[in-house]
Amino acid sequence: MNRASINYAVVRHLILKDWYLNRGVILGSIPIGLGALGLVLTGKPVTFILCIILLCMVIVGIGAQLAMVTTINERKEQTLAFVMSLPLSWREYTAAKILANLIIFLIVWLPLTAGALGLLLLPGATHGLLPFAAIMAAEMLLTNTLIVVAGIITESQAWTTAGIFCSSLGINVLGYVFAHVPGIATYMWGPRVHWTPAAWTILAGELLTVALLLAMTFYIQSRKTDFL
Amino acid sequence: MNQLCIRMEGVSKRYPHFSLDGINLELPEGRVLGFIGANGAGKSTTIRILMGLVRQDSGSVRVLGHDMPAEQTAARRHIGFVSEDMRLYGAATLAWHMQFVASMFPRWNQPYADSLLRRFDLKPQQKIKGLSHGQRVKAALLLALARQPRLLILDEPTTGLDPVARREVLDELMSVLLDEGRTIFFSSHNTLEVEQISDHIAFIDRGRLIALEEKEDLLDRWRRVRLLVPPSAALPQLPGVVQVAGSERLPVLTTSQFDPAVVSLCQDRGLTVQAVDPMTLEEIFVANVQSRRELQPA
């Protein structure tokens, strides 16, 4: 609606607002994730599986929680009218929502992903798992983006919940598919890291999809005429 | 005439079950417009269009010299907005809200905000979820007023308040308004509030603006005339009669174009004018809406 350029100071204030309102949950989730990583070091196979599941749950759960609170609840709890009484355009609002969700998500995702990948590089670990783990970490970033985009575009709790459901299912299905791609499966349980063309292609595809989803969100938002 | 603060020309917006139809509205700077309509009449849609939050299907809107919705950001730098369906963040304190709003408005006046805190008896460190509904409305008013807007848009801000809280909010609002010379667009279906606070009145019904004029002119024009018609006389055609109630012998006329000459005219025709009663804004609004709905059924 407003074709003027983006006021980054306004976007920054809106991101800080979402950080302030969600900081407790975010900061609280990091120790849980790091604790799960620590338990992996015990070396027991069952603990390893359970901890990886817990780690995935923390990352996906935080992304879903953030999207719900910052997009759907803002409309549901009628705080959107307060935000939109401020001097900002819908481009700025959309940019702030996307950036807030991604940046805050990255605060959780980055240390936990780095920790998980770091563990795989420890002596005695199955180093071959590293490309697959990186692909799955990128998959979680893609999943989170999909949920955020669903929340921003549809402004509907039902559709966002459907997005969360599909994303969670997608992680499992795609994880299974990727694990059986020859370029990955061949080296996955080996002692050395092999970055095959297949691994790079999947990783690049995931990151490209993230970029496309974000571009699509801006496009759709720019065509909306009613915001309250 | 003062510079126009709001100018809406032929503004229409169509929804599946409701249409805003050809709204023409002008509000000069420094005036207080009471915007009255029943629930679902189109008040909130009009306000959302004014705020640039809803794009009109046709017509033009200028607010504080800015085309809406294209220049909504620039316009909103000078608008304070409080609506009945606006909520603040429950988990945050009023102080945080003040800091947040201040960061967006260079004209934020902290000493004024502090004085409003005292006048509204609000504690900045209190979380919003711990405030009563009346306190939340006052907090929202504070956040709107301390940004020193040139235009204050209030969309039914007292809805849902108990009578005591409503009185408090209105008293505080009126005392604040007396201090300032700002333009106010005050929407409500509570005509008593609007009558107290406004100098201009607009009626909206079923998406159409059916009246827009100075409050005193409106109140002066509308009268209820009680007549006694003797058997030998007949009720003459009188200008602006929108309703005739009572009996054939004791009719009560509601006129929207009262003139003292009407009394002489009736007396000349042998009728006795028993009383000429002024009407409240609510009575005028209801009579206006009813007469138009009779002429133009839905």
Boltz contact constraints between the chains, C-beta under 6 A:
constraints:
  - contact:
      token1: [A, 1]
      token2: [B, 69]
      max_distance: 6.0
  - contact:
      token1: [A, 2]
      token2: [B, 72]
      max_distance: 6.0
  - contact:
      token1: [A, 2]
      token2: [B, 73]
      max_distance: 6.0
  - contact:
      token1: [A, 13]
      token2: [B, 103]
      max_distance: 6.0
  - contact:
      token1: [A, 21]
      token2: [B, 89]
      max_distance: 6.0
  - contact:
      token1: [A, 77]
      token2: [B, 87]
      max_distance: 6.0
  - contact:
      token1: [A, 78]
      token2: [B, 85]
      max_distance: 6.0
  - contact:
      token1: [A, 78]
      token2: [B, 87]
      max_distance: 6.0
  - contact:
      token1: [A, 79]
      token2: [B, 87]
      max_distance: 6.0
  - contact:
      token1: [A, 79]
      token2: [B, 89]
      max_distance: 6.0
  - contact:
      token1: [A, 81]
      token2: [B, 83]
      max_distance: 6.0
  - contact:
      token1: [A, 81]
      token2: [B, 86]
      max_distance: 6.0
  - contact:
      token1: [A, 82]
      token2: [B, 86]
      max_distance: 6.0
  - contact:
      token1: [A, 82]
      token2: [B, 88]
      max_distance: 6.0
  - contact:
      token1: [A, 84]
      token2: [B, 53]
      max_distance: 6.0
  - contact:
      token1: [A, 85]
      token2: [B, 81]
      max_distance: 6.0
  - contact:
      token1: [A, 86]
      token2: [B, 104]
      max_distance: 6.0
  - contact:
      token1: [A, 87]
      token2: [B, 73]
      max_distance: 6.0
  - contact:
      token1: [A, 87]
      token2: [B, 76]
      max_distance: 6.0
  - contact:
      token1: [A, 87]
      token2: [B, 77]
      max_distance: 6.0
  - contact:
      token1: [A, 89]
      token2: [B, 73]
      max_distance: 6.0
  - contact:
      token1: [A, 225]
      token2: [B, 55]
      max_distance: 6.0
  - contact:
      token1: [A, 226]
      token2: [B, 54]
      max_distance: 6.0
  - contact:
      token1: [A, 227]
      token2: [B, 53]
      max_distance: 6.0
  - contact:
      token1: [A, 228]
      token2: [B, 48]
      max_distance: 6.0
  - contact:
      token1: [A, 228]
      token2: [B, 53]
      max_distance: 6.0
